Amino acid sequence: AQRVTQPEKLLSVFKGAPVELKCNYSYSGSPELFWYVQYSRQRLQLLLRHISRESIKGFTADLNKGETSFHLKKPFAQEEDSAMYYCALKRDNTGKLIFGQGTTLQVKP
Amino acid sequence: DTEVTQTPKHLVMGMTNKKSLKCEQHMGHRAMYWYKQKAKKPPELMFVYSYEKLSINESVPSRFSPECPNSSLLNLHLHALQPEDSALYLCASSHAMPTGGGYGYTFGSGTRLTVV
């Protein structure tokens, strides 16, 4: 079965500290993986997708097929990064997007 | 236009009412989705439409009835809902499968539904 696991419900760091939000997945096919962010009272927004290997707002994520992971990283956290972050997997034949349980990132001043 | 627009933003309805949620996009996406999101929980998929045809129904109760009248519009008709159906209902769109390129979904801001 397809599954996305985000082991941390809450990650609290100080401004300027490095951040790593963990995501592990279970899928036998070719996964497409994404990170979505939901700021307070705002819509769910696409942050990163694994296929583009881009950096958005200083965040990067690398797909590690050996470890079935897609961790989200940022070297220096900012207060405005405080939000809920969801890792998501899209099945390659249906387009169905499956979300992890989400990690709340709290960046303290 | 790169947005998914949902109306209304808020809706309060009684258990005997009939109401509809609307979703619109003009990005040329041929796949559209309804998700339900409870507070502090991830979105849960309800329905998938691909090329205006229902392709996935995630065992949603029949009191929720989706409709896709054309490639830009998606409706969710509600009837005889229960208080536990109160949630944020999200619409999303994307390029239809099968496509490569790792395209994600574009989400609307949602309709916050309260059933009393």
Interface residues (C-beta under 8 A of the other chain):
Chain A: E32 F34 Y36 Q42 R43 L44 Q45 L46 R49 H50 I51 S52 M84 Y86 A88 K90 D92 N93 T94 G95 K96 L97 I98 F99 G100 Q101 G102
Chain B: A31 Y33 K40 K41 P42 P43 L45 V48 S50 S55 I56 L90 A92 S94 A96 M97 P98 G101 G102 Y103 G104 Y105 T106 F107 G108 S109 G110
